[in-house]
Amino acid sequence: MDDTIWASVGAARTWLDAANGTDPAELTCRILKVTEEAGEAAAAWIGVLGQNPRKGVTHRRADVAAELADVAFTALVAIASLGLDPREHLDAVAGKVAARLGPSAEPA
């Protein structure tokens, strides 16, 4: 991943820490924010499908991708807010997935 992402994660955490503090209630809100963002991704997908007949098609796949990116970024900020290294944890998860997938997951 580009270093801009990690710098932005750190900056977002610093900004939130300064604005809202770091007590357990604030950390809870940052973790719950991941769920809120996931709900927005789900709503966008419903909009792609036009599942709500009253609203019809209201979103595109690019909208869903943007919402999913919000989920990922918000999760990385939540990890950093716990005082942990989000890069390290994301790398660990990617490593577990690669190990399950075997040689097909190795970088080209």
N, C-alpha and C positions, 0 to 999 in steps of 0.2 A: 504494500500500500504506500501511497505517496506520503511524504513527511508532512504535507499540508494538512492531511486528515488528523494526524496525531497532534500537531500544533493546535489545530482548531478544537480538538477534544480537550486539551489542556486549558486552552483559553476559555472555553465554555464552562469548564469546572471552576476555574478561578473566578469568573464573572458570577456564577451562581453562588459560590461560597461567599463572595463579598456582599451580594444582594440579599441572600437568604440565610446565611449561616450554614452550619454543618451538623446541627444536632440530629438525633435519631429521627425526629419527625420529618426534617428536611430530606434526609437520606431516603426515608420511606417514600416521600413524594417523588423523588427522582426515579426510584425503582418503579413506582406506579405509573409514572409518565411513559414508560416503555409500553405498558398495556394500553394507555390512551392512544399512543401513536399506532399501535397494532390495530386498534379499533378503527382508526382513520383509514388504514390500508384496507381493512375489510369493507368499510363503507365504499371506498373507491372501487373495489372489485365488484361489489353489488351494482355500482353505477355502470361499470363496463358491461355487465351482463344484462342490464336493464331489468333486473329482477323486481324492482318496485314499479308496478304498472302505472301508478299515479305519476311517477317522475320520469320513467323511461330511461334511456341511455344518457347518463350524465357525466361519465368519465371515459378516459382512454387508458390504454395499458401504460403509457408514459406517466399518467397520474398515479397509477398504482405503484410503479417503480419509484417515483419520488416519495410516496408515503412509506414504502418499505425501506428506502434509504434513511428516512427520518427515524424509523424504528431502530435500524442498525446504529446510527449515530447516537441516538438517545441512550441505547444500551451501553455503548462505549463510554459515554459521559458518566453513566451510573457506576460503571466499574471503576473509573478513575475517582469518582466521589467516595468510593469505599476505601480509598487509599491504596488501591492496587493498580498494576500496570495493565491497561486494556490490551496493549499489543501482545504482551506475554500470554494473556488468557485467550485471545483470539487465535494466536499461533498454536496454542495447545489444543484448542478445539479442532482447528484445521488439521493438525497432526493426527488426532484420533480418527477423524473422518478419512484422511488419506490412508491410514493403516487399515481401516475396514475395507476400503475400496481396492487396495492392492496396487499393483503396477500401473493400472490405468489412471491413477491419481497423481502419478509423478509428473513434475513439470517437464515440459518439452525442451 
